Amino acid sequence: MRTQIDKRFDWGFFLSEQELRRLVNLMQSLMDKASPGSVKRTFEVQLRDGSIIETGEVDEVTRLDNYGSKGIYSLQVTLAGDCEGAPVITFRLREPAFYRWFRDESVAYSITGSSNDWAVLAAGAIEERLRKVRKVSWRRVFSRENFRNAWVVAFTLSAVFAGLSVSKPPPQRVNVAAALEQLRSEGKIRDGVDAIIQLERLKAAEVPDWALFFGIFVGFTASCLVPVLALRSLMVGLLPSYAFYWGDNIGVLDRKRNWARLVFGVIILGVVVSVVGNWLYEGLARH
């Protein structure tokens, strides 16, 4: 009886050449314990231009340019015994399609063997090693599904807030009589015609309910969503969630890291200066 264990995760990952070699060496040691014969290694690399490279040597994978259209989109490593019924270990890392609405796993592994104990042990060892390259998936956090949920929440809160604001009587409508009395005492109303003219002017100065509702609704919704969109652009652009860290991609990722440190450093410094400045201003204003 054969045992098969398959697991998939929507993690982010940062796979360096050293971690790749550690993963391959771990797979090899697990295969040596279960398969007495020789073990075949297969590395299948899919590039961003759609081409697929298959090799049996990890050095050929790490020698790839890994940049631009030749950047690595997906990497699958398989170790299998050469005899019938031999165990098989496979793991795959790939960058999920950002435009999809449904869940798209980026990390997966599969263990197949004749021994249940060996399969469970191998699965635990592989998953533990994969967790070492795990990182936050900002594209998952700011995915379209989550953005749609945020839009629904912002839409609902904006409608409630705007509705409550419009439901309150405008100050002009409540104090029309007082305003007319004030104008009369100032000598601006001398007869009934002047009173009617001033009343119409007061009415014209009022904002229509529909315009007030629309303005509050749009303003509140924008104040909720614009910061989220700005944060999404920064996090996704400067902190890639899926990275094969070798070849020319090392320089690209290092530059993004430096920019991220600079941008977030400026933001944090600006917040600190604003808080301290406000605190000092309030302290001086009391004296």
C-alpha positions as CSV (number, residue, x, y, z in Angstrom):
1,M,0.0,0.0,0.0
2,R,1.4,3.4,-1.0
3,T,1.0,6.6,1.0
4,Q,0.7,10.0,-0.7
5,I,0.7,13.4,1.1
6,D,-0.1,16.6,-0.8
7,K,-0.1,20.0,0.8
8,R,-0.5,23.5,-0.7
9,F,-0.1,27.0,0.8
10,D,-0.7,30.6,-0.3
11,W,2.5,31.8,1.4
12,G,5.0,34.3,0.1
13,F,8.6,33.0,-0.2
14,F,12.1,34.2,-0.5
15,L,14.3,31.4,-1.9
16,S,18.0,32.0,-2.0
17,E,20.5,29.7,-3.7
18,Q,21.7,28.4,-0.3
19,E,18.1,27.5,0.7
20,L,17.5,25.8,-2.6
21,R,20.6,23.6,-2.1
22,R,19.6,22.8,1.5
23,L,16.1,21.7,0.3
24,V,17.6,19.5,-2.4
25,N,20.1,18.0,0.0
26,L,17.3,17.3,2.5
27,M,15.3,15.6,-0.2
28,Q,18.3,13.5,-1.2
29,S,18.9,12.4,2.4
30,L,15.2,11.4,2.7
31,M,15.3,9.5,-0.5
32,D,18.5,7.6,0.5
33,K,16.7,6.3,3.6
34,A,13.8,5.0,1.6
35,S,15.2,4.0,-1.8
36,P,18.3,1.7,-2.0
37,G,18.8,2.4,-5.8
38,S,19.8,5.5,-7.6
39,V,17.7,8.7,-7.4
40,K,16.9,10.9,-10.4
41,R,16.7,14.6,-9.9
42,T,14.5,16.8,-12.1
43,F,14.4,20.6,-12.0
44,E,11.6,22.2,-14.1
45,V,11.9,25.9,-14.4
46,Q,9.3,28.1,-16.1
47,L,10.4,31.6,-17.1
48,R,8.2,34.7,-17.5
49,D,8.4,34.6,-21.2
50,G,6.6,31.2,-21.1
51,S,9.6,29.0,-21.9
52,I,10.3,25.9,-19.8
53,I,13.8,24.6,-18.9
54,E,14.3,21.1,-17.6
55,T,17.6,19.9,-16.2
56,G,19.0,17.5,-13.7
57,E,21.6,19.8,-12.1
58,V,20.9,22.5,-9.5
59,D,23.9,24.5,-10.8
60,E,22.2,25.0,-14.1
61,V,19.2,26.5,-12.3
62,T,21.3,28.9,-10.3
63,R,23.3,30.0,-13.4
64,L,20.1,31.3,-15.1
65,D,20.0,35.1,-15.7
66,N,16.7,35.3,-13.7
67,Y,15.8,38.8,-14.8
68,G,13.1,40.5,-16.8
69,S,11.4,38.2,-19.3
70,K,14.0,35.5,-18.4
71,G,13.1,35.8,-14.7
72,I,11.9,32.6,-13.0
73,Y,8.2,32.3,-12.6
74,S,8.0,28.8,-11.3
75,L,10.4,26.2,-10.0
76,Q,9.5,22.5,-9.4
77,V,12.0,20.0,-8.0
78,T,11.4,16.2,-8.1
79,L,13.5,13.4,-6.8
80,A,12.3,9.9,-7.7
81,G,13.8,6.4,-7.4
82,D,14.7,4.5,-10.6
83,C,12.7,1.3,-9.7
84,E,9.0,0.6,-9.9
85,G,7.1,1.7,-6.8
86,A,10.1,3.8,-5.6
87,P,9.3,6.9,-3.5
88,V,8.9,10.3,-5.0
89,I,9.4,13.8,-3.4
90,T,8.3,17.0,-5.2
91,F,8.0,20.6,-4.2
92,R,7.0,23.6,-6.3
93,L,7.3,27.3,-5.7
94,R,5.7,29.8,-8.1
95,E,4.4,33.3,-8.3
96,P,0.6,33.2,-8.4
97,A,-1.4,35.1,-11.0
98,F,-2.4,38.4,-9.4
99,Y,-5.4,39.0,-11.5
100,R,-7.3,35.9,-10.3
101,W,-10.1,36.3,-7.8
102,F,-9.9,32.7,-6.4
103,R,-7.3,31.3,-4.1
104,D,-4.1,30.5,-5.9
105,E,-1.4,28.5,-4.0
106,S,2.2,29.5,-4.4
107,V,3.9,26.8,-2.3
108,A,3.2,23.0,-2.7
109,Y,4.9,19.7,-2.0
110,S,4.0,16.1,-2.6
111,I,5.4,12.9,-0.9
112,T,4.7,9.4,-2.2
113,G,6.1,6.3,-0.7
114,S,5.3,2.7,0.3
115,S,6.0,3.4,4.0
116,N,3.5,5.5,5.9
117,D,6.0,6.3,8.6
118,W,8.6,7.5,6.1
119,A,6.1,9.6,4.2
120,V,4.9,11.4,7.4
121,L,8.5,11.9,8.5
122,A,9.5,13.3,5.0
123,A,6.5,15.6,4.9
124,G,7.3,17.1,8.3
125,A,10.9,17.6,7.3
126,I,10.1,19.2,3.9
127,E,7.4,21.5,5.4
128,E,9.7,22.6,8.2
129,R,12.4,23.6,5.6
130,L,9.8,25.3,3.4
131,R,8.7,27.4,6.4
132,K,12.2,28.8,6.6
133,V,11.8,30.5,3.2
134,R,8.2,31.7,4.0
135,K,7.4,35.4,4.2
136,V,4.3,37.6,4.2
137,S,2.4,37.6,1.0
138,W,1.5,41.3,0.5
139,R,-0.2,40.5,-2.7
140,R,-2.4,38.1,-0.8
141,V,-3.1,40.6,1.9
142,F,-4.0,43.2,-0.7
143,S,-5.7,40.8,-3.1
144,R,-8.8,41.7,-5.1
145,E,-10.9,39.5,-2.8
146,N,-9.8,41.4,0.3
147,F,-10.0,44.8,-1.5
148,R,-13.6,43.9,-2.5
149,N,-14.4,43.2,1.1
150,A,-12.8,46.5,2.2
151,W,-14.8,48.3,-0.5
152,V,-18.0,46.8,0.8
153,V,-17.2,47.9,4.4
154,A,-16.2,51.4,3.3
155,F,-19.3,51.7,1.1
156,T,-21.6,50.7,4.0
157,L,-19.9,53.0,6.6
158,S,-19.9,55.9,4.1
159,A,-23.6,55.4,3.4
160,V,-24.4,55.3,7.2
161,F,-22.2,58.3,8.0
162,A,-23.7,60.4,5.1
163,G,-27.2,59.4,6.0
164,L,-26.8,60.4,9.7
165,S,-25.2,63.7,8.6
166,V,-28.0,64.6,6.3
167,S,-30.7,63.5,8.8
168,K,-29.6,66.3,11.1
169,P,-31.4,69.6,10.4
170,P,-29.1,72.2,8.8
171,P,-28.3,75.1,11.1
172,Q,-29.6,77.6,8.4
173,R,-33.0,75.9,8.4
174,V,-33.3,75.9,12.2
175,N,-32.2,79.6,12.6
176,V,-34.0,81.2,9.7
177,A,-36.2,83.3,12.1
178,A,-33.2,84.3,14.2
179,A,-31.3,85.3,11.0
180,L,-34.2,87.4,9.7
181,E,-34.5,89.1,13.1
182,Q,-30.8,89.9,13.1
183,L,-31.0,91.4,9.6
184,R,-34.0,93.5,10.7
185,S,-32.1,94.8,13.7
186,E,-29.2,95.8,11.4
187,G,-31.6,97.7,9.2
188,K,-31.3,95.5,6.2
189,I,-35.0,94.6,6.2
190,R,-37.4,97.6,5.9
191,D,-40.6,95.9,4.6
192,G,-42.1,92.6,3.5
193,V,-40.4,92.6,0.2
194,D,-37.0,92.9,1.8
195,A,-37.9,90.0,4.2
196,I,-38.9,87.7,1.3
197,I,-35.7,88.5,-0.6
198,Q,-33.5,87.8,2.4
199,L,-35.5,84.6,3.1
200,E,-34.9,83.3,-0.4
201,R,-31.2,84.2,-0.1
202,L,-31.0,82.1,3.1
203,K,-32.7,79.2,1.3
204,A,-30.3,79.4,-1.6
205,A,-27.3,79.3,0.7
206,E,-28.5,75.9,2.0
207,V,-26.9,72.8,0.5
208,P,-29.5,70.4,-0.9
209,D,-29.8,67.1,1.0
210,W,-28.8,65.0,-2.0
211,A,-25.7,67.1,-2.7
212,L,-24.7,66.9,1.0
213,F,-25.2,63.1,1.1
214,F,-23.2,62.6,-2.1
215,G,-20.4,64.8,-1.0
216,I,-20.0,63.2,2.4
217,F,-20.4,59.7,0.9
218,V,-17.7,60.3,-1.7
219,G,-15.3,62.0,0.7
220,F,-15.6,59.4,3.4
221,T,-15.2,56.5,0.9
222,A,-12.1,58.1,-0.7
223,S,-10.6,58.8,2.7
224,C,-10.9,55.0,3.5
225,L,-9.8,53.6,0.2
226,V,-7.1,56.0,-1.0
227,P,-4.7,55.2,1.9
228,V,-5.2,51.5,1.4
229,L,-4.4,51.8,-2.4
230,A,-1.3,53.8,-1.6
231,L,-0.1,51.3,1.0
232,R,-0.8,48.5,-1.4
233,S,1.3,50.1,-4.1
234,L,4.2,50.6,-1.7
235,M,4.1,47.1,-0.1
236,V,3.7,45.2,-3.4
237,G,6.1,47.3,-5.3
238,L,9.0,47.6,-2.8
239,L,8.6,44.4,-0.8
240,P,8.1,41.5,-3.4
241,S,6.3,38.6,-1.8
242,Y,7.7,35.9,-4.2
243,A,11.5,35.9,-4.9
244,F,14.0,33.6,-6.4
245,Y,17.1,35.3,-5.0
246,W,20.0,34.4,-7.4
247,G,21.3,35.7,-10.7
248,D,20.6,39.2,-11.8
249,N,17.5,39.2,-9.6
250,I,19.8,39.8,-6.6
251,G,20.6,43.3,-7.7
252,V,16.9,44.1,-8.4
253,L,15.7,42.9,-5.0
254,D,18.5,44.6,-3.2
255,R,17.6,48.0,-4.8
256,K,14.0,47.5,-3.9
257,R,15.0,46.8,-0.3
258,N,17.0,49.9,-0.1
259,W,14.2,52.0,-1.5
260,A,11.8,50.4,1.0
261,R,14.1,51.4,3.9
262,L,14.3,54.9,2.6
263,V,10.5,55.4,1.9
264,F,9.3,53.9,5.2
265,G,12.1,55.6,7.1
266,V,10.9,59.0,5.7
267,I,7.3,58.1,6.5
268,I,8.1,57.1,10.1
269,L,10.3,60.2,10.5
270,G,7.5,62.4,9.2
271,V,5.0,60.9,11.7
272,V,7.5,61.3,14.6
273,V,8.2,65.0,13.7
274,S,4.5,65.7,13.3
275,V,3.6,64.2,16.7
276,V,6.5,65.9,18.5
277,G,5.8,69.2,16.8
278,N,2.1,69.1,17.7
279,W,3.0,68.2,21.3
280,L,5.4,71.2,21.5
281,Y,2.9,73.5,20.0
282,E,0.2,72.5,22.4
283,G,2.7,72.9,25.3
284,L,3.7,76.4,24.2
285,A,0.0,77.4,23.6
286,R,-0.9,76.7,27.2
287,H,1.7,79.1,28.4
